[in-house]
Amino acid sequence: MKKLIASLLLISPLASASQCALESQYVQANYQVNSEQTTNNTLAQAQQFTLWRTPHQVAEQGSELVEVWQQLSNQQIRPIRYFQAHQRGIEYQPSEVQGEQDWSTKYQLVSDDFIAKMTLKSEQGEGCEQLQNYQLVQGDTKIELAWLVIPILFIK
């Protein structure tokens, strides 16, 4: 059975506990995605990256590539890829984006539709420290997600 675990490791001091609702749109988070195959051959891989997020722009920074997505006023997504080793970037037009343009996938890495398909297994903590653990089993693949919930506590 294949197993994929995505976990939020750290949210920056930009989103401290007393300000989580006020600063939840401005986030820097470090992620680690672990993949294991538990059939005859054990294959373990870990991918680490940093997510930078503002209200209409998201950047995913890996070891060699930084991908930036900008949400335009017409709801289209414009991607930009920066190749760190070459110190160069490629800016694409929104019309060049293939497939579905789901901003929630870019903005939070896991789409709202995908989370809705998962089963909530447990919750711990409260407020800005609330962690929800989800699971989805599809055939021989099990996906586990640890999701840090940032509630809207204050409305102006």
Disulfide bonds with the S-S distance in Angstrom:
Cys20-Cys128 1.79
